[in-house]
Amino acid sequence: MTEEFTTCALTYSSTPGQTLNSVRGKSMDWEQPIFSVLAGGVKTQPAGVTCAMTPGAASPTAITSDTESGIFSVECELCVEHESELDWYCGTERKPICSLCATAGSCRGHSVTSLGSRVTAVRNQLVDVCEKMQLQAHRIEKFIEQTLTAKEQKLQAAASRAREQVLAQVSAAREALEEEEQRLLEEVQREEERVEQCLLTQRAHWDQSLTNLSQTRSHLVHTLTHTPDAQLVTSVQEIDERVEEAEGVGEPCDTDKLNFNAVCSDSKLLRGLWATALLLGPNAYGSSNLKFDEGTVSPLLSLSDDLCTLTFLHKKSRQSPPFDAARFDCWPNALGSLSLSSGIHSWVVDVGRSGAFKVGVCYASLERKGSGNEARLGYNSKSWVLSHYDGDYSYCHAGIKVPLQVVKRPQKVGMLLDWSSKTLLFYEPDSCTVLHSITQHFSAPLLPACAVTDQSITILH
């Protein structure tokens, strides 16, 4: 820094007629931008207003202050060493200084700016911080009002559905399952209470965070509007601590802990006994109307006259059937004739000694043409099947195979579909052994689906 000061531009000016009451009178709420609160006392200076220092002058031109509003006005403090007005700021030592300190004193050669410029920079920073806090408060309020409230509503609906499922299944075998019913209802209750507690904890946490943000913002706004200039620039550390504390609040986010876990209502014992009660009833083998849809049968297969038996054909026996858009042309598949979209359905397929077959369900929109996985049962998202190939049993869906442990090779494979509880169950009807079960939300009606590449399979009535 040289002996002489160059011309420097002031960053703000006063506006006659505006008072501090114009700021104090404004409501400090989250809906009001910080700029509107300070509009009565802070304005940028018109272009061309400058202050100049000449060699030998005792101090630079005095900083303009808004004496009527009181935002910038302070009692002039004097430099202890030179008894001059503290109208400059040393960025090196981070303190207000006089012009003599800057030119010939201890701060000579340091980074020096006018006190007004420094005050304006600090104030602008505080304005930005307060605006960010305001936006964060809006996000938290939205999270509380929308996300958490919606979660509470979904919780009640999910818990209600789980109770209905448990009560419906237990009613099928009431005498043997009273103890299991009570246990499952308690699990649902605990799960509901857990999620409710999580929601309450989240609500309390974010309510407190919102309060802390409000208090911190109010404190910073008060500092911004009432702290004298000299004191403001020396309070940067305290301000930074407040800002860091506010930043530590974090952003709200949705998690799986806020969702009801329907697994709590699942029970292997209940599922097995419930299936047994249905499968031993008069409709254990399903509707006599269930047959194979002739228009879907692959040319690799032959269909019996009663439309119930599929037989894999060797190459010499194959013929080209009439064209049908619903027919599978490459994979040895066939679909059932009944569409399933509600209620409880069961049917049994005699797999005999077939060494390669698939039985299950699929959407009607399953691809029928081509040799890709889109038309291959179990290798896409539209089909769910139990597969047997070369002695191995597995459950297949979307190309994922789940190996199944089968103690005795079944001669029959049954399927039980409960639309209301979203349950698909594969079982061995002679022993009522559950081979595999899934819980799946089906978004469209289902059709029975089968495939065979060894001998024959037959729908039983």
C-alpha positions in Angstrom: 0.0 0.0 0.0 1.4 3.4 -1.0 1.4 6.7 1.0 -1.6 7.9 -1.0 -5.1 6.6 -1.2 -6.8 6.2 -4.5 -10.4 7.0 -5.2 -12.8 4.4 -3.7 -16.5 3.9 -4.4 -18.9 3.9 -1.5 -21.3 0.9 -1.5 -24.4 2.4 0.1 -26.0 5.7 0.8 -28.7 7.0 3.1 -32.2 7.7 2.1 -33.8 10.6 4.1 -37.2 10.0 5.6 -36.8 6.3 6.4 -36.7 5.2 10.0 -35.8 2.1 11.9 -39.5 1.7 12.7 -40.0 1.0 9.0 -38.0 -2.2 9.5 -39.2 -3.0 13.0 -42.8 -2.7 11.9 -42.5 -5.4 9.3 -43.7 -8.9 10.2 -40.8 -11.3 10.3 -42.3 -14.5 9.0 -41.2 -17.2 6.6 -43.3 -15.9 3.8 -41.6 -12.5 3.7 -38.3 -12.2 1.9 -35.4 -10.7 3.9 -35.0 -8.1 1.2 -38.4 -6.7 1.9 -37.7 -6.4 5.6 -34.5 -4.4 4.9 -35.9 -2.4 2.0 -36.5 0.5 4.3 -32.9 0.9 5.3 -30.5 -0.6 2.8 -30.0 0.8 -0.7 -27.2 0.7 -3.1 -25.4 3.9 -3.8 -26.0 5.7 -7.1 -23.1 5.4 -9.6 -20.5 8.1 -9.4 -20.4 8.7 -5.7 -16.8 8.4 -4.5 -14.6 9.4 -1.6 -11.0 10.5 -2.0 -7.9 10.6 0.1 -5.2 13.1 -0.5 -1.7 12.9 0.9 -1.4 14.3 4.4 -5.1 14.3 5.1 -6.1 13.2 8.6 -8.8 10.8 7.5 -10.7 9.9 4.4 -14.1 11.4 3.7 -16.5 10.2 6.4 -18.6 7.2 5.5 -22.2 8.2 4.8 -24.6 6.6 7.3 -28.3 6.5 7.5 -28.8 8.5 10.6 -32.6 8.5 10.3 -33.1 4.7 9.9 -30.4 3.9 12.5 -29.3 0.8 10.6 -25.8 2.2 9.9 -25.6 5.0 12.4 -23.1 4.5 15.3 -21.4 6.7 17.7 -18.1 7.5 16.2 -15.3 5.5 17.8 -11.8 6.8 17.7 -8.5 5.1 17.2 -6.7 4.7 20.5 -3.4 5.4 18.9 -4.2 8.3 16.6 -7.6 9.5 18.1 -9.0 9.5 14.6 -12.3 8.0 13.4 -12.3 4.3 12.7 -13.6 4.5 9.1 -11.4 1.9 7.5 -11.1 -1.9 7.8 -7.9 -3.9 7.9 -8.5 -7.3 6.3 -5.2 -8.7 7.5 -5.9 -8.0 11.2 -9.7 -8.1 10.7 -10.5 -5.0 12.7 -11.6 -1.4 12.1 -8.7 1.2 11.8 -8.3 4.8 11.1 -6.6 6.3 8.0 -3.4 7.0 9.9 -3.1 3.3 10.9 -3.5 2.5 7.2 -0.9 4.9 5.9 1.7 5.2 8.6 0.6 3.0 11.4 0.7 -0.7 12.3 -1.6 -1.6 9.3 0.6 0.0 6.7 0.9 -2.4 3.7 -2.0 -4.5 4.8 -5.2 -5.2 2.8 -7.4 -2.2 3.6 -10.9 -1.3 2.5 -13.3 1.3 3.6 -15.4 0.3 6.6 -18.6 0.9 4.6 -17.5 -1.6 1.9 -16.7 -4.2 4.5 -20.0 -3.7 6.3 -21.9 -4.0 3.0 -20.2 -7.2 2.2 -21.0 -8.7 5.6 -24.6 -7.6 5.3 -25.0 -9.0 1.8 -23.6 -12.3 3.0 -26.1 -12.3 5.9 -29.0 -11.6 3.5 -28.0 -14.6 1.3 -27.7 -16.9 4.4 -31.1 -15.8 5.7 -32.7 -16.4 2.3 -31.2 -19.9 2.1 -32.6 -20.6 5.6 -36.0 -19.3 4.5 -36.0 -21.7 1.5 -34.9 -24.6 3.8 -37.7 -23.8 6.2 -40.2 -24.0 3.3 -38.8 -27.4 2.3 -39.1 -28.7 5.9 -42.7 -27.4 6.2 -43.6 -29.1 2.9 -42.0 -32.4 4.1 -44.0 -32.2 7.4 -47.3 -31.2 5.8 -47.2 -33.5 2.7 -44.8 -36.4 3.1 -45.3 -37.2 6.7 -49.1 -36.7 6.5 -49.3 -38.9 3.5 -47.2 -41.6 5.2 -49.6 -41.5 8.2 -52.6 -42.1 5.8 -50.8 -44.9 4.0 -49.8 -46.4 7.3 -53.5 -46.7 8.4 -54.5 -48.1 5.0 -51.6 -50.7 5.0 -52.3 -51.7 8.5 -56.0 -52.1 7.8 -55.3 -54.3 4.7 -52.9 -56.4 6.8 -55.5 -56.9 9.5 -58.1 -58.0 6.9 -55.7 -60.4 5.3 -54.8 -62.0 8.7 -58.5 -62.3 9.8 -59.6 -63.7 6.5 -56.9 -66.4 6.5 -57.4 -67.3 10.1 -61.2 -67.7 9.6 -60.5 -70.7 7.3 -59.0 -72.7 10.1 -60.2 -70.8 13.2 -59.9 -73.6 15.8 -56.3 -74.5 14.9 -55.1 -71.0 14.4 -56.5 -68.8 17.3 -53.0 -68.5 18.9 -51.4 -67.7 15.5 -54.0 -65.1 14.8 -53.3 -63.3 18.0 -49.6 -63.4 17.4 -49.9 -62.0 13.9 -52.3 -59.2 15.0 -49.8 -58.2 17.6 -47.0 -58.2 15.0 -49.1 -55.9 12.8 -49.8 -53.7 15.8 -46.1 -53.5 16.7 -45.3 -52.7 13.1 -47.9 -50.0 13.0 -46.7 -48.6 16.3 -43.1 -48.7 15.1 -43.9 -46.7 12.0 -46.1 -44.4 13.9 -43.3 -43.8 16.3 -40.9 -43.2 13.5 -43.3 -40.7 12.0 -43.8 -39.0 15.4 -40.0 -38.9 15.9 -39.5 -37.4 12.4 -42.2 -34.8 12.9 -40.8 -33.8 16.3 -37.3 -33.7 14.9 -38.2 -31.5 12.0 -40.5 -29.3 14.0 -37.6 -28.7 16.4 -35.3 -28.1 13.4 -37.8 -25.6 12.0 -37.9 -23.8 15.4 -34.1 -23.7 15.6 -33.9 -22.3 12.1 -36.5 -19.7 12.9 -34.6 -18.7 16.0 -31.2 -18.6 14.3 -32.6 -16.6 11.4 -34.3 -14.2 13.7 -31.1 -13.7 15.6 -29.2 -13.1 12.4 -31.8 -10.7 11.1 -31.6 -8.8 14.4 -27.9 -8.7 14.2 -28.2 -7.5 10.6 -30.6 -4.7 11.4 -29.5 -3.6 14.9 -25.8 -4.2 15.3 -23.5 -1.2 15.0 -21.1 -1.3 12.1 -17.9 -1.6 14.1 -19.4 -4.3 16.3 -20.8 -6.2 13.3 -17.5 -6.6 11.6 -15.9 -7.9 14.8 -18.8 -10.4 15.3 -18.0 -12.5 12.2 -16.9 -15.5 14.2 -20.1 -15.6 16.2 -22.1 -15.2 13.0 -20.2 -18.0 11.4 -21.0 -20.3 14.4 -24.7 -19.5 14.1 -24.6 -20.2 10.4 -22.7 -23.5 10.9 -25.3 -24.5 13.5 -28.1 -23.8 11.0 -26.4 -25.7 8.3 -26.1 -28.7 10.6 -29.9 -29.1 10.6 -29.7 -30.9 7.3 -32.3 -31.7 4.6 -35.4 -33.9 5.2 -35.5 -37.2 3.3 -38.0 -40.1 2.9 -36.8 -43.5 4.1 -38.2 -47.1 4.1 -38.4 -46.8 7.9 -41.4 -44.6 7.4 -43.3 -47.4 5.5 -45.4 -50.2 6.8 -43.7 -53.6 6.3 -46.4 -56.0 5.2 -44.1 -58.9 5.9 -45.1 -58.7 9.6 -48.5 -60.2 8.6 -46.9 -63.2 6.8 -46.8 -66.6 8.5 -45.6 -69.9 7.0 -47.8 -71.8 9.5 -50.9 -69.7 8.6 -50.2 -69.8 4.9 -49.8 -73.5 4.8 -52.9 -74.3 6.9 -55.0 -71.7 5.1 -54.0 -73.3 1.7 -54.7 -76.8 3.1 -58.2 -75.8 4.2 -59.0 -74.5 0.7 -57.4 -77.3 -1.2 -59.2 -80.0 0.7 -62.6 -78.4 0.0 -65.1 -79.3 -2.7 -63.4 -77.0 -5.3 -59.9 -78.2 -4.7 -59.4 -79.0 -8.4 -60.9 -75.8 -9.6 -63.5 -75.0 -12.2 -64.4 -77.6 -14.8 -64.5 -74.8 -17.3 -60.7 -74.4 -17.2 -59.1 -75.7 -20.4 -56.3 -74.8 -22.7 -57.1 -72.0 -25.2 -56.5 -73.8 -28.6 -55.6 -70.5 -30.3 -52.5 -70.1 -28.0 -51.1 -73.6 -28.4 -47.6 -73.7 -29.9 -47.0 -75.7 -33.1 -44.5 -77.7 -31.0 -47.4 -79.1 -29.0 -50.5 -81.1 -29.7 -53.8 -80.5 -27.8 -56.2 -83.3 -26.9 -59.8 -83.3 -28.0 -61.1 -82.3 -24.6 -58.6 -79.3 -24.6 -57.0 -80.5 -21.3 -53.8 -82.3 -22.3 -50.7 -80.9 -23.9 -48.2 -83.3 -25.6 -44.8 -82.3 -26.8 -44.3 -83.3 -30.5 -41.2 -84.7 -32.1 -40.2 -83.0 -35.4 -41.7 -85.5 -37.7 -45.1 -85.1 -36.1 -45.3 -81.4 -36.2 -47.7 -79.6 -38.5 -48.2 -75.9 -39.2 -51.4 -74.8 -37.5 -53.6 -71.9 -38.8 -52.2 -68.5 -38.1 -53.4 -66.9 -34.9 -52.1 -63.7 -33.4 -52.5 -65.3 -29.9 -50.4 -68.4 -30.7 -46.9 -68.9 -29.5 -44.8 -69.7 -32.6 -41.4 -70.6 -31.1 -41.7 -71.6 -27.4 -43.7 -74.7 -26.5 -46.3 -72.7 -24.5 -50.1 -72.7 -24.1 -52.5 -70.5 -22.0 -55.6 -71.4 -20.1 -59.1 -70.2 -21.2 -60.1 -68.5 -18.0 -59.1 -64.9 -17.0 -58.5 -64.5 -13.3 -58.9 -61.1 -11.8 -60.7 -61.5 -8.5 -61.5 -64.0 -5.8 -59.7 -67.3 -5.0 -58.9 -69.8 -7.7 -57.1 -73.2 -7.7 -56.3 -75.7 -10.4 -54.2 -78.9 -10.6 -52.0 -80.1 -13.5 -51.0 -83.7 -13.8 -47.4 -83.6 -14.7 -47.0 -87.4 -14.6 -43.5 -88.4 -15.6 -42.7 -85.4 -17.7 -39.1 -84.4 -17.2 -39.4 -80.9 -18.5 -42.5 -78.6 -17.9 -43.6 -75.3 -16.5 -46.9 -74.4 -14.8 -48.0 -71.0 -13.5 -49.7 -67.8 -14.6 -49.0 -64.8 -16.9 -50.5 -61.6 -18.1 -52.6 -61.8 -21.3 -50.2 -59.2 -22.7 -47.3 -61.7 -22.7 -45.5 -61.7 -26.1 -46.5 -64.6 -28.3 -44.1 -64.4 -31.2 -40.4 -64.9 -31.5 -37.7 -66.8 -29.6 -36.8 -64.0 -27.2 -37.3 -64.0 -23.5 -40.4 -61.8 -23.9 -42.3 -64.9 -24.9 -40.4 -67.4 -22.7 -42.3 -68.3 -19.5 -40.4 -67.3 -16.4 -37.9 -65.2 -18.2 -39.8 -61.9 -18.2 -41.8 -59.7 -15.8 -45.1 -60.9 -17.1 -45.0 -64.6 -16.0 -44.6 -66.6 -12.8 -44.0 -70.3 -13.1 -42.8 -73.4 -11.3 -40.3 -75.2 -13.6 -39.0 -78.7 -13.7 -36.0 -79.6 -15.9 -33.6 -82.5 -15.7 -34.6 -83.4 -12.1 -34.3 -79.8 -10.8 -37.3 -77.7 -9.5 -37.3 -74.0 -9.4 -39.5 -70.9 -9.3 -38.9 -68.6 -12.2 -39.9 -64.9 -12.7 -38.2 -62.1 -14.7 -35.3 -64.4 -15.5 -34.5 -65.1 -11.9 -34.6 -68.7 -10.7 -35.2 -69.8 -7.1 -34.2 -73.4 -6.5 -36.8 -75.5 -4.7 -36.1 -78.4 -2.4 -38.6 -81.2 -3.4 -38.4 -84.3 -1.2 -40.6 -86.4 -3.4 -41.1 -85.9 -7.1 -44.8 -84.7 -7.4 -47.1 -86.4 -9.9 -49.4 -83.4 -9.7 -48.7 -79.7 -9.2 -51.5 -77.4 -7.9 -51.8 -73.6 -8.0 -53.7 -71.4 -5.7 -54.3 -67.8 -6.5 -55.9 -65.5 -3.9 -56.3 -62.1 -5.7 -57.3 -60.2 -2.5 -54.2 -61.1 -0.6 -52.0 -61.0 -3.7 -50.9 -64.6 -3.0 -49.8 -67.2 -5.6 -49.0 -70.6 -4.1 -47.6 -73.8 -5.8 -48.4 -77.0 -3.9 -48.4 -80.8 -4.1 -52.1 -81.7 -3.7 -51.7 -85.3 -2.6 -49.8 -84.3 0.5 -50.9 -80.7 0.7 -47.2 -79.7 0.7 -46.5 -76.1 -0.2 -43.7 -76.1 -2.8 -43.4 -72.3 -3.1 -45.4 -69.2 -2.5 -45.1 -65.5 -3.3 -46.9 -62.3 -2.5 -47.2 -60.2 -5.6 -49.3 -57.2 -6.6 -50.8 -58.2 -10.0 -51.7 -55.2 -12.1 -53.8 -57.0 -14.7 -55.9 -60.2 -15.1 -53.9 -63.4 -15.2 -54.2 -66.5 -17.3 -53.0 -70.0 -16.4 -49.8 -70.8 -18.4 -48.0 -74.0 -19.2 -45.1 -75.3 -21.2 -43.9 -78.8 -21.8 -40.9 -80.3 -23.7 -41.1 -83.9 -22.5 -44.2 -86.2 -22.7 -47.5 -84.7 -21.6 -49.2 -82.6 -18.9 -53.0 -82.5 -18.2 -55.4 -80.1 -16.4 -57.4 -82.2 -13.9 -61.0 -81.6 -12.8 
